[in-house]
Amino acid sequence: MATIAASLLQAASTIYVATPSGPYQSTDSGATWKQLTVTTTNGLLPNTIPAVGSIAIDPKNPLIVYLTRSDQNAFYKSTDGAKTWSAVIPIGFTFAGAKPAQLVIDPVMTNVIYANAFQGDTNVILKSTDGGATFSPTTALTGENGPVTVVSLSIDPSKSGVLYAVGASDVFKSADYGKTWAEIASHATTGAAIQRVYVDPGNSQVLYAASTAANCGPNFFFCGLLKTTDTGKTWAQLNLPASEVDSVTMDPKSGAVYAGTQVTGLGDAAMKSVDGGKTWNPLYDQFNGGVGNQLFLEVDPNVPSTVYTLPGKGDRIYISTDSGTSWNFVRFPPACSSYNDTNCTAIVSGTDFAIGKNPPAPPPPPAFEASGIVNGASFAQGGLVPGAIATVFGTSLTSATGINLTSTLPLPGEFLDNIVRVNGIKAPLFAVDNVSGQEQINFQVPWEVASGPTATMVVENSGVASASITVPVIAAQPGIFNYPVGADTFGAILHTNFQLASTGNPAKSGETVLIYCTGLGAVSPEPADGAAGNGEHTVTLPSVTIGKLSAHVSFGGLAPGFVGLYQINVDVPTSLTKGDQAVVVTQAGTSSNSVLLPVD
């Protein structure tokens, strides 16, 4: 038994095969192989050839390789392409045996790893959020008949946090990193004995489910392949003439679907569909290993015309470079029984593999100018205000598309592979946007820059850094949040009941209203970067004019529950005439943008 995984470095595929004789590696797309040496400084583990249970590769960094050791129940990690290894022993847990789909990695938050395991006799799905340094169990799965023993795990290759688990012929889905689970298929609803789920890399709503059972037929189980196009709400049995489906893989470009199967009249066969599973054609049925051999297929995501097949009982890997039309094979070299062995004769075989993507070409360096750094409310230039909401405009700031908002507090210092550093400090991020070619990042200026008089700012995108830009640090730059109505600009000014003061709901003379702005400068006490405010007062009370009349300010400080947002409580002068009145905030000698307030 063995498990195999592959990552792609530049044009070639680097493939790691997990076997009872340790991991094997090919750095030339399977043309040649070598048995790897795996040693660690962990004194609790022997530096003997490990029996590898599962293996996986970081989907963003192909130099990071993980494996579980089944003979010693340990978790190994390499960060340099399997040259050196570290290891941990998860006390109280035992990793599942050497079989496919037992170790998966989140496609975005790649420090999040899931492993099928046992705690005594109880099945658990272990989760690590620190790249395998520590593990803890996720929420246990429960089906109609009680606790479920998981037989396979699957990850959505396109969406972070989406995980599938199969057990007792039932399929469960978690969309929150394993915190909660929902059953999306069962034997009662499908008639199948589902063993594994495969997610279409081009459409997360499309899933294929492989069903295999000892007894197949109308009075027993449906054996073959099922498909859903609505994430499991409904399932259809596909017309694949197979009594067993061992694996499914998809071409991300053409949409072709490949399956490793047992087909009546053909035996072990690789099948292909170019119409989403409606019809199937046999590709090859001369795989070694004998009748009943399991076949594990995988499309090379970098070169989708290349397809690999690993027979579960063979000593070789089959490779097609023309989308399955023709095949050749490469044998694995015999394994050594120890690292000092000079007479290596043991035969190795594999049972499963997964291919990682080539790391994308580095993006061009982000580019921006000091003039592109503006107040997040007024878009005024001039410099950075400690604690304020700011926006930077530029080019190549992000590889993301659309409007992307962060959703946690305190705000993160890294989001979608983007970092804004001010004086080397990671600035808390609100949003990373790329709409119609206009790129911007909204961030909070770290409070620490108050020492001034200038600060340096760098933007990083996927590890590529911009030039360092020097920006003035200023004590205050009031900016009132606003919204347009026709050609007019109205302020984000609320009544004390937190309803918007608008043309249909104007402010009254003498009423206290709440002005929402940013850039008022120092507060006491000073909160942590990225943390929500809680009414901290500005060190200096701002001044406000409404309709060019001085207005009484009773409060100026951070708005409770928000980051970098200031609130000013101000009384509307009683001598104002009705109509839209200009509002201006002044702090430290600097005036804000002018906005309108409807007054009745």
N, C-alpha and C positions, 0 to 999 in steps of 0.2 A: 504494500500500500504506500502511496506517496501523494503529496500535494505539490502543485507547481504554480508559480506566479511569474510574471514577466514585466519588466519595465523597459522603456525605450530611451536610449541615450543617443541623441543626434539621429543618424539615418538607421542605425542598427538597433535590433531589439536585444536587450539583456534579459535572459530568462533564468529564473531560479526554480529549481525542482526540489521539492521536499520529499525525501525518501527515508526509509529506516536506516540508511547508511549516511545520513547527513544531507545537507543541501548541495545540489549541483548548480553550476552556473555556465551559461553560454553568453558571450558578449558579441556574438556575430549572427544573431537571428537563428540560432539553433544549429549552425553548421558544425561547430566544435563545442566540446563540453569538458569541464573539470570538476572534480570533487573538491569542495571548499573545506578549509580548516576553520573550525569555530571554537575559539577559546575565550575565556572570560576571567577576570580577576575576582569574581564572586567565589569566596572560599567555600561556600556551601555546595558548589556544583563541580563535578569532576570535569576535567578537560579531556573528555573522551568524545568519540564521534557521536553526535546526538541523533537519536531517532526523532525526526521532525514530523510533527503532527500537521500543522498548517503554516502557510507562508503568505505574506502580503507585502505590497509596496506602496509607499506614500504616493497618492495620485498627483501631487504637485511637485514632489522632489524624489526622483527615481533613485537617488543615493541612499534613501532611508528605507531599510528593509526590516521587516518584523517576522519572527517565527516563534512557534510554540514547540517546546521539547516534550514529547510524550513519554519518554522513558524516565525523565527526571521532573516532570511537571514544572517547567520554567518558561519564562517569556524572554526572548532575546531581541535585541535591537542593534542594528548597524546604521551609522550615519555616513559611511564612506564607501558605499557600494560593496559591502560584505568583506571589507579588509579587516576590520576590527569589530568586536561585539561587546555589548554590555548585557547584563541579565538580571532579572528580578524573579523572586519566587512568591507567587500570590498565596500567602498563608491561608489555609482553610478552604482553598478552591483547587479543583482539578480540571484542566482543560480537556475538552472533548477529544476523541481519538482522531487518527489520521484519516480524514475524509473531507470531501469538498465543503466549501461554504461555511467554515467554522470561524473565520477571522475576516472582518471587513472594516474599512476605514471610511469616515465621512469625506465626501469629495471636496468640501470647502473648509470646514474646521478639521484639518487633517491630524490634529492632536487627539481627536476623538476616535477611539478604537473600540470595537465590540468583539467579544469572543464568547463562543458557546462553551459552557463549563458546568461543573457540578460542585455543589456544596454538600458533601456527604453523598446521600442518594438523591438529593433534590437538584433538579436542573435549574440553572440560572444563566442569564445573559450578562456577562461582565462588561463593564464600560470603564474606559480610561479617558480622562480629559487632559492628560499631561503627557501624551505620547508614549504610554505604556509604563510610566514610572510607578503608578498606583492604579488599582482597579477596585470597583465596587459594583454590586449587582444592580441592574435596572429593575423596574417593576415586573414581578412574576407574571407569566401568562396563565390564564385560566380559561378553559373551554367549557362546553356543555357538560362534560364528564369529569370536571375537576382540573387539577394542575396539568399543564401540557409539557411534554418533553420535546424540546426543539431538535429538529434534525438538520436544519439549514438556516443560514442567515443570508440576506441580500440587502444591498444598499442601492438607493436611487443615485445614479451617477451624475445627476443634474441638479439635485436639490439637497441642501444641507438639512440634516436632522431627520430625514425620511428613511426608515428602516423596516424591513420585512422579516418575519420569522415564520417558519413552517413547523408544525408538530401535530401529530395525530390526524393527518390529512387536512388540517385546518390552516388557513393563512391569516396572520395577524399583521397589522400595520401600526407603526408609531410615526407620528409627524412631529414629535417633540423630543427627539434624542432618547427615546426609550422610557420617558416618564409615564406615558399612558399608551394603551394599546386598544385597537378595535379589530374585531374579527371581520374579515372581508370575504372569506370563502370557507366552506366546510364540505365534508362528504355529503351531508344532507342536501346542500344546495347545488353541488356540482356532480355528485355521483362518482367522484374521482378520489384516488389516493395520492394527493399532491405531495411531492417530495421537495420541490424547490421552485422559487419564483425568479423570473428574469425581467428586468425593467428595460424598456426600449430607451436607448441613450438619446434618441431624438424626440421622444414624447413620453413624459412621465406618466401619462394616463394609460399608456399601453403596457400591459403586463402579459407575459407568457408563463404558464404553470405546467411543469412536467409531472406527469402522473405515472407511477409504477407500482405494481402489486403482484403478489404471488398468484392471485386468482383474478383473471380478467374476463369480462363478458357481461351480457345483459343482466344476469342474476348476481353479479359480483361488483367489480369496480370497472369504471371506465379507465382504460390505460392508453396513454397517448399525450396529447398536448391540448391545453385550453388557452383561451385568449380573452382578455377584457380590454375594452377601449375606454372605460370609464372608472378606472382605478378600483375595480372589484365590485362595482354595483351589480353588474351582470357579467356572466361568463358564457362563452360559446366553445363547444368541442370542435376542434379542427380536424379536417379530413386528412390526417397524417397516418399512413398505413403502418403503424408501429405498435408493437405490444409493450415497448419500453422506450422512454425518452430519458437519456442520461444527461444531456446538456443542450442549451440553446445559446446562440450568440447572434448578434446583429451587425450588419454593415451600417455604420452611422451616416455614410454618404448616399448609398443607393437604396437603403432600406431592406436589402435582402436579408432573409432569416435562414440560419443554418441550424441543423439539429443532429446530434449524435444519437442514434437509435438502434433498436432491434426490430428489423422488418421481416415479416413472413416472406420466405422465398429468397431473401437476400442475406439474412443474418445481421451482423454488425455493419451498419451503413451510415454514411454521412449523407444527409438530405438537405435540399435547398428549396426555398420558396422566394419568388420575386413579386408576389402579390399579397403580402401580409398574411401568409399561411393558408390561403384558399386552396392552392394546388402545390404539389411537391414533386421534385425530381431527384432521383438518386444520383449521387456524385461518385461514390467510391465504396467498395465493400470488401476490399482485400487487406484489411488491417489484421496484423498478427495478434495472437492471443487466444484464438479458439472461439467457439460458439459461447455466447453469453458474456462476451467481453464488453466492458463499459467503455464508451467513447466520449471524450471531453474535447469539444471544439471551442475555438476562440478566434475572432477576427482581430487582426492587428489594427488598432485604432489609428495608427499613423499611416499605414499603407493598407487600406481595407481590402485590396485585392489579395493580400496574403492571409491565409487561414491555416491555423495549426490544429492538429488532432493528436491527442495523447491517449492511446489505448490503456485501459486500466490494468491489463495483464501483460503488457508488452515491455520490451526493453528499449523502446525507441519513440521518437516523435516524428509525426508525418507533417509535411509542409507543402502547401499549395500556394503558388505565387500568381495564379490566374483565376482567382475566385472559385476554386474548387474543381476546375476542369481537369487538371493533371496533378499528380502527387509524387513526392519522393520522401524518403525517410532517412533519419540519422540515428544510429544506435548510441545509447549512453555507454561510456567506458565502464569497465568493471570497477567495483568499489573496493576500497581498502578497508580492512577490519580495524585498523588503528592508524594513527598519524605516523607511526614508525614502520608500518607494513610496507614491504617491498614486493610482495607477491599478491597483487590485488586481483581477485578473481570473482568477487561477489556480483551477481546480476542485480541491477536496480530497475525499478519500474515506477510509473507515475499514474496518478488517478485524476488530477484536476489541474487547471492553470488559469491565470488571469493576466492580462497584459495591460500595463500602465501606459499612459500617454507620454509622448515626448514632451519635455518642458518647452513651452512656447518660446519663440524668439523674444529676447528682451525688448520691451517697448522703448521708443525713443525717450530720452530724459524729459521729465516735466519741465516746462518753461513758463515763467511768469515774471512780471516786473513789479517794482514797488508800487506803481500806480494801479496795479491789478489787485491790491490788497485794500479792501474797503470795509466800512462799517456795515454790519449785517442788516441794519434796518434802513439806513438812509443811503447806503452805497457811497458815502462820502470818503474821499481819499484823505491821506494825511499821516497815517501811522497806526500803531497798535495801542489799544487801551487795555491795561490789565483787567482780566475778568470779563471783557466784553465779548459779544457775539460778532464774529468777523467772517468775511467771505474772501476767498482768493479766486480770481479768474485767470485762466491761462490755457496752454495747450499741452496735450499728453499728460494731464494731471491724473487721469484714471483710465483703466481699461474697462470699467463698468459702463453700462448704458442705462438710460432712463434716470428717474429720480429715485434715489435710494436713501432711506432714512434709518438712522440707528434707532434702537427701540429699548435700550436698557439704561438704567442709572446705577452708578455714575456713568457718564458717557465714556465710550471706549477710546483709547488712544490709537487704535488701528481698526480700519474697517474696509472690507473688500480690497485688501492688499494695498491700502493707501495710508500714509502717515504724513502728518504735518508736524514738523519740529520747529519750535521757537526757542532759540538759545539751547538747542539740543534736547529740549523737553518735548515729549509727545503731547501735542495739543488735543484736548477732547474734541471728538468729531460729532457733529449733528447730522450731516448729510454729504453724500458724494453724488454729484449729478453730471450727466452728459446727455444733453437734449439738443438734437439738431446741430451737433457740432459745437455747442457752447458748453464748456466744462467749468465746473466750479466746485469748491469744497467749502462747506460751512463749518466753522470751528470756534471753540472758545479760546481766547487768548489766555495762556497760563498766568495766574496771579503773580508768579515769581518774576515776571519781566519788569515789575514796577521799579527795579533799581536803575533801569535806563542808562543813558539817554537814548540808546539805540538797541535794537535786537536783530539777530540774524534769523532768517527763516528759510527752511528747506522743505520741499515736498518730495515724498517718495512714492513711486508707483511700482508695485511688484518688485521691490528691491532696488529699483533704479532711481537715483537721487538727482534732483535738480541742482543747478548752481545755487550757492548761498546768496541770498538777497538781504541787504541791510535796510532796515526800516526804522524810522523814528518811533520812540516810545513816548506817548503823550498821556498827560494826567487824565484827560477826559475828552470825549467827542460825542456829545449826546446825539442819538439817532432815534427818532420816533417811528415805530412800526406803523404801517399805513396800507391803504388799499385804494384803488382808483374807482371812481364813478364818472364815466364819461371823461371829460378833460380835467376834472377836479381830483384832488388827492385828499382823502380823509384819514384821520388818525385812528389808531387802535386805542380808543378811549372808551371806557366802560362806566356805566352807572355802578353804584355800590352793590347792586344786586347782580353784578357781572353780566348784565345785558349791554349790548353795544349801543352807544349813544349815536344814533343815526338820524337821517332825515325823518324817518317814520317814528322815531323814538328819541327826540332831541333832549339835550341837557336843559335844565332850568337855571335861571339866575339864582345864585346863592347855593346851588347844589354842589356836593362834593363828587368829583369824578376821578377816575383812575386812569392815568396815562401810562402806557406800556412802551418801554424804550430800552436801549442798551447804551453802554459807553459812559456811564456816570462816574466810573472810576472807583477809588478805594472805598471799602466798607469795613465795618467792625462788628463782630469778629469776621475774619476772612475765611470763607469755606475752602475746602479742598478743590483742586481742579476737577471739573467735570461733575461735581456734586451739586445737587439741587439747593437753591437758596431757601432760607427760612425766615425772611423778614429782616435780615441784617441791614442796619442803617448805613447810609452813605456817610463818610467822614465829614463831608461838607454838604449841607442841604442845597439842592438845586433851586434855581429860580424859574418861574414860569410866567409868560404873558399870554393872555387870551384876548384877542381883538385889540392888541397893543396895550392892554391894561394889565398892570401887575396883579397877579393872583396869589392868594395866600396858600402856601404849601405846608401841609401838616405832616407829611411823611415822604421820605425818599429812601429807597433801599431795594434789596433783592426781593422779587416776587416769590412767595412761598411755592415750592414744588417745581420750580423751573431753573434751568442753568443759564447764567449770564443775562437773564431778563430782569430789568428793573421796573419798579412800580412807583409812581408819584401820585400821592393823594393831594388834590388841589381843589380849591373852592372857585366856582365860576363867579366872576365879579357881578354884583347886583346891578351895576349901571350899564351892562351890555345891552345893545339893541338886538332884536331878533334877527336870525339869519346865520349863515355859515361864517364862523369866526376863526381867524388864524391863531394857531397855537405854536409857541416856540419855547423850548427848554434851553436854559443856559447853565453851564457848569464849568468852573475853572476858566472863565472868560471865553468859552467856546459855545456858540449857539448851534442848535439842532436844525434839521430841516423843518420847514414850515408845513403844517398840516391843518386841515379844517375840522372844526367841531360845530355841528348844528346846535344852535341855541334857540330856545323858545322863550 
